Amino acid sequence: MKTTLSVFLLLINVVSFSVSAQEKSKKELKQERELQKQNEIKTLIDSQNFVFEAQKATPQGGRLIQLDYNTYFLKFKADSTTCDLPFFGRGYNVAYNGDGGIKFEGKPENVRIETKKNNTILKATVRGKSDVYDLLFSIFYNGNTTLSVSSNNRGPISYDGIIYAPKASEKK
């Protein structure tokens, strides 16, 4: 009886040990999710096909401005870029009765990508109809991104937001 009980207890310990060894800890699951997100962001950067969604704007010498979500964007592709961002700050040579925002379409030129320890820097120049825009993305591996925009006709401005893969309706 004692041997049967001890064998039974031994089997329970072996089974419980093997089950607990197979289960992943919360920390390991979190690390896997972070690694997966890093790989997704790296793929977006390498393909040069992503959408930047602005959530905050910081004009030069100004305060942080919260923006409406899902409204302001920059669609970056290797062959074309479309931008619709608000502008707050000083304009030097802006059209009278213009829309006031930063809106342009054009092909990115001089695209440079620098990978650092915790982020990636993507630089590009886009020629719009009436201005030239220098774009500087600081992309972190969790998707958070800072975009700095400089142009000939306006003061510099920075936007904080996220990047993600274009949805099927945005791929056109």
N, C-alpha and C positions, 0 to 999 in steps of 0.2 A: 504494500500500500504506500509506504514511504517512497519507494523507488518510483512508483507510478506518479505520485504527486510531484516529486522532484523533476522527473522527466517532463511532466506537463508544464511546470513552472519554467523549466529551461526552454522549452519550445515557445512559450509565450514571450520570454525575453528575447529570443532570437528573432521571432516574427516582428515584435515591436521595434527592435533595433533596426532591422532591415527596412521597415516601413518608414521610420523616422530618417534613415539615411537617404531614402529616395526622395523624400519631400524637400523642397527648396525653402530656404529661409526667406523671410520678407526682404531682407537685405539683398540676397542673391537675385530675387525677382526684380527688385528695383534696379539693380545694376544691369540686368538683362534688358529692361525697358529703356534705360538710358542709353545703352550701347546701340539698341535698335534705332532710337531716335537720332543718335549721332550718325549712324550709317545712312538714314533717310536724308538728313540735312546735307551730308557730304555728297550724296548722289545728286541732289538738287543743284548744288554748287557746281559740280563737275559737268552736269548737263547744261548749265547756264539756262535753265528754264524753270522759273519760279515766280510766285506772286508775293510781293511785299505788301502787307496790310498795315497802314499807319494807325497807331492808337494814341500817340502823343506827339506834340510838336513843340520845339524849342527854338524860337527865332534868336538871332544874334543879339545879345544884350537884353533878352526878354525873359519872361517867366514861362514855365511849363504850361502848355494848354492841352487839356484832355479833348480828344476828338471823338466824333460819333463812330461807333464800330461799323465795320463792313461798308464804309462809304468811300474812304480814300485809299488809293492803291497805286502800285507801280508794277506792271507786268513786264518782267525781264525775260527776254529770249535772246539767243545768240544772233538772230537775224532781225529782230525788231523789238522795240521797247515802247510801251504805252504808259503814260503817267497822268494821273489826276489827283493832285495833292493840293491842300490849301496853302496859302502863303500869308505869313504874318511877318512884317518887318519893313525894311526900307527898299523901295523900288527906285531905280535910277533912270530907267528909260522904258516905261511901261505904256502900252497903248491906252489912250483915253477911252473910257467905257469898256475896258477889258474885263474879263471875268475875275481877275484878281488872283487866281490860283496858278499853280504850276501845272500846265497841261501841255503835253507834247507827245509826238510820235516820231520815232526815228530809229536808225540802226546804231547799236552801240559800237564804238570804235575804241581802239587802244585798251582792250579789256585785259586787266592784269589780276591775277589771283595769288595772294600770299597766305600760306597756311602758317599759323602760329600755334602755340601750345593749347590755348583754350578757345580760339576763334579763328575765323578766316576773314581776310580783308579782300574785297572785290572792288576794283576801281574800273570805271568806264567813263567815256565821254559820249554824249548823244547830242546831235545837232537837230534842234527843232526848227520850225519855220522862221522864227525871229530871234532865236537865242541859242547859245551853246551851254549845255548843262554838264557839269562834272559831278559824277555820282561816286560816293564812297560808302560801301556797305561794310559794316562790322557785324559778321554773322557768328553767333555763338552756337554751340552744338546742341542746345536745347531748342533752337528755333528763334530765340529772341534776337532781334536785329536792330541796329541803329543805322539810319541812312542819313548822310550829310549831302546836301545839294548846294552847289555853288554855280552861279551863272554870271554872265556879263552884265545883265540888266537889273539884278536884284541882289540884296544882301544874302549871305549864307544862312541856311536854316537846317536844323536836324530833326529827324523824326524817329521815334521809337515805335517798334511794332514787332511783327512776326513774319516769317516766310513760310510758305507751304507750296505743295505741288498744285499746279493749276487744275481746276475742276474741268470736266469734259466740256462744259459750255464756255470756259475761258481759254481753251486750247486753240481756238480759231484765230 
